[in-house]
Amino acid sequence: MNLLTKASQAIPTQSKNDSYVVEYNLPLDSMELIVSHINGSYPEEGGFDIDETVDQIWYVESGKGTVFIQETEYTLEQGDMILIPKNEKYWIKGDHLKLIVASNPKWHAGQHKHLAN
C-alpha cells in the first residue's frame, strides 16, 4: 500500500482560468484531501454547486474569499475553517484563495451537481 504521495505525483485537475485543484491519490475510500486554488468565482458560470453525498471541510491556507452556504454568506481569511454539509448549495469567490479540502467520503464527480440561478 502506497502511504505517501509526493508533490511531484500530485495531479492538477479541474483547471479553469486562474483556479485549479490538485489531487493527492492516497489509498482511501472513506475520505480524500485536495488542495484548491481559487482566483475568481466558482462555479464560474454562476449559479451554485452541490455535493449530494460528500461533506467537506475547507481550511484556508492563504488568501481570502467569500462563500455562500445555507443562504448565508461567510467571509474567509487565512486560518479559517468551514464545513460544507452534503446536499447544501454553495458558491465561492476567492482572491488568491488556497484551500485544503477534506471530503468524507471520497469525492467523485457523479455526486457533484451544478444548479443554475
C-alpha positions as CSV (number, residue, x, y, z in Angstrom):
1,M,0.0,0.0,0.0
2,N,1.4,3.4,-1.0
3,L,1.2,5.7,2.1
4,L,3.0,8.7,0.6
5,T,2.1,10.9,-2.4
6,K,4.9,13.2,-3.3
7,A,4.1,16.7,-4.5
8,S,5.6,15.7,-7.9
9,Q,3.0,12.9,-8.1
10,A,0.0,15.1,-7.3
11,I,-2.4,15.6,-10.2
12,P,-3.7,19.1,-11.2
13,T,-7.4,18.8,-12.3
14,Q,-10.4,20.9,-12.8
15,S,-8.4,23.8,-14.2
16,K,-10.3,26.9,-15.2
17,N,-8.6,30.3,-15.8
18,D,-6.7,31.0,-12.6
19,S,-8.4,28.4,-10.5
20,Y,-7.4,24.7,-10.2
21,V,-7.5,21.7,-7.9
22,V,-4.6,19.4,-7.1
23,E,-5.4,15.8,-6.1
24,Y,-3.2,13.6,-4.0
25,N,-4.0,9.9,-4.6
26,L,-4.0,8.1,-1.3
27,P,-5.4,4.6,-0.9
28,L,-8.6,5.6,1.0
29,D,-12.3,5.3,0.0
30,S,-13.6,6.9,3.2
31,M,-12.0,10.3,2.7
32,E,-9.9,12.5,0.4
33,L,-7.7,15.5,0.8
34,I,-7.2,18.0,-2.1
35,V,-5.7,21.5,-2.5
36,S,-7.9,24.0,-4.3
37,H,-6.7,27.3,-5.6
38,I,-9.4,29.8,-6.4
39,N,-8.9,33.2,-8.0
40,G,-12.3,34.4,-9.2
41,S,-15.7,32.8,-8.9
42,Y,-16.6,29.1,-8.6
43,P,-18.7,28.0,-10.3
44,E,-17.5,30.4,-13.0
45,E,-20.8,30.2,-14.9
46,G,-22.8,31.4,-12.0
47,G,-25.4,29.5,-10.0
48,F,-24.5,27.0,-7.3
49,D,-22.8,23.7,-6.9
50,I,-24.0,20.9,-4.6
51,D,-22.3,17.7,-3.4
52,E,-25.0,15.1,-2.8
53,T,-23.1,12.6,-0.8
54,V,-19.9,14.3,0.4
55,D,-19.4,16.5,3.5
56,Q,-16.4,18.8,3.1
57,I,-14.2,20.8,5.5
58,W,-12.3,23.7,4.0
59,Y,-9.2,25.1,5.7
60,V,-8.0,28.5,4.4
61,E,-4.2,28.1,3.9
62,S,-3.8,31.6,2.3
63,G,-5.7,34.4,0.5
64,K,-9.2,35.5,1.2
65,G,-12.7,34.9,-0.1
66,T,-16.4,34.7,0.3
67,V,-18.5,31.5,0.4
68,F,-22.3,31.3,0.3
69,I,-23.8,28.2,2.1
70,Q,-27.3,27.6,3.5
71,E,-28.4,31.1,2.4
72,T,-25.6,32.7,4.5
73,E,-22.5,34.5,3.2
74,Y,-19.3,33.9,5.0
75,T,-16.0,35.8,4.8
76,L,-12.9,33.5,4.6
77,E,-9.4,34.5,5.7
78,Q,-6.2,32.7,6.4
79,G,-6.6,30.2,9.2
80,D,-10.4,29.9,9.0
81,M,-12.1,26.5,8.6
82,I,-15.7,26.0,7.3
83,L,-18.0,23.0,6.9
84,I,-19.8,22.4,3.6
85,P,-22.5,19.9,4.5
86,K,-23.7,17.4,1.9
87,N,-26.8,18.5,-0.1
88,E,-26.1,22.2,0.6
89,K,-25.8,24.5,-2.4
90,Y,-22.7,26.8,-2.4
91,W,-20.6,29.2,-4.4
92,I,-17.3,30.7,-3.6
93,K,-15.3,33.8,-4.7
94,G,-11.6,33.8,-4.0
95,D,-8.8,36.3,-4.2
96,H,-5.7,34.0,-4.5
97,L,-7.5,31.7,-2.1
98,K,-5.8,28.4,-1.3
99,L,-8.0,25.8,0.4
100,I,-7.1,22.5,1.9
101,V,-10.3,20.4,1.4
102,A,-11.1,17.2,3.2
103,S,-14.0,15.2,1.8
104,N,-15.9,12.4,3.6
105,P,-16.4,10.0,1.9
106,K,-14.1,10.4,-1.1
107,W,-15.3,13.0,-3.6
108,H,-16.5,11.7,-7.0
109,A,-17.9,13.6,-10.0
110,G,-21.1,11.6,-10.2
111,Q,-22.4,13.1,-6.9
112,H,-21.4,16.7,-7.8
113,K,-24.1,18.8,-9.5
114,H,-24.3,22.3,-10.9
115,L,-27.5,24.3,-10.3
116,A,-28.2,27.3,-12.5
117,N,-29.6,30.5,-10.9
